[in-house]
Amino acid sequence: MEGDDVDPLLPVDPGHIGRYRLTHRLGAGGMGQVYLALTPSGRQLVVKVIRPEYAEDDEFRARFAREAEAARHVGGFHTAQVVDADPGADAPWIATAYIPGPSLHAAVRADGPMRGPELRALVLGLAEGLEAVHACGLVHRDLKPENIILAQDGPRIIDFGIARPLDATNLTATGAVFGTLAYMSPEQTEGQRVGPASDVFSLGTVLAFAATGANPFAAESMAATVRRLIGPPPPLVGVSDDVAGLITACWARDPGTRPTPGRLLDSSGAQRPLPQTRSEEPVRTRRPPAGPSPTRPATGRQHRPEPEPQRWIRRYRSLIVLLLLALFGLAMPSLFGALIG
């Protein structure tokens, strides 16, 4: 996948697997080697070939065949679509669609921790993907940043379940360790049977890596890593309260108390209405001042303009009163004289 190491084939590598021509090495896991290949028409796909030591186990082959068939029903919306498989080959193999894009591990290493909407989209995309995988009766068992591809339309989970078809009891009996220790659940490290809740614990660790750029369980030794995994949840520095709460819930020591992927979708705001855009915001109008409108009388009757003479009398009322008083004062002495005479 883009952004990750793609190495040339080695002399010991086969030229073809089935009808597919191998072109590059994409990496190796605990169960087999992963190649980039081409279909006869030239389309790219990914082929994983199981190691010979596991191919000799008849029970392994039977479980591999069952889970490869179940994985076909998961589809390619949240995962890499299973294209072909041959559990009966000398070296059993499975082919999945090639998804262009960097792994989550490569993206965080190159660009730093995720924040805000980018991190929320990762939470929702991975929860949807795990829900689809679990609905088909599969458990990933090795969810980690290297197994998550950041495609253009959202995160895709790759290399799930079918690459680890043995349950925890078989793994303990043979003394083998599968998965990546720092991303395991406590029940995986203790040799217990794992179920969907184990993937949820690993999801919490993946999200912690995406949000901080580091795995809080990783230590210098395997023993120290296991002690952290089975101990209390580590602190999450620099992570928002809502994301930190979600991650801590995934890290519950009791698998039965961990949220399901469906609950994670609800609590992460999958049903939350989108905020209004500027064009959708309600128009806020200024409250009019108290009292009657300056353009409309308080009575609500139609306003008619006053006649011109009445307006002139109202405007000069005070002056008229003063003139009348002055004239009355001048006339008073003559009036009193006439009355006396």
Secondary structure, DSSP 4 states (H G I P E B T S, - for coil): -TTS--EEPPTTS-SEETTEEEEEEEEE-SSEEEEEEE-TTS-EEEEEEE-HHHHT-HHHHHHHHHHHHHHHTT-SSSBPPEEEEETTSSS-EEEEE---S-BHHHHHHHH----HHHHHHHHHHHHHHHHHHHHTT---S---GGGEEEETTEEEE-S-STTS-S-HHHHHHHT---S-GGG--HHHHTT----HHHHHHHHHHHHHHHHHSS-TT--SSHHHHHHHHHSSPPP-TT--HHHHHHHHHHT-SSGGGSPPHHHHHHHTTTTSPPPPPGGGSPPP-PPPPSSS-TTS-TT-PPP-PPPHHHHHHHHTHHHHHHHHHHHHHHHHHHHHHHHH-
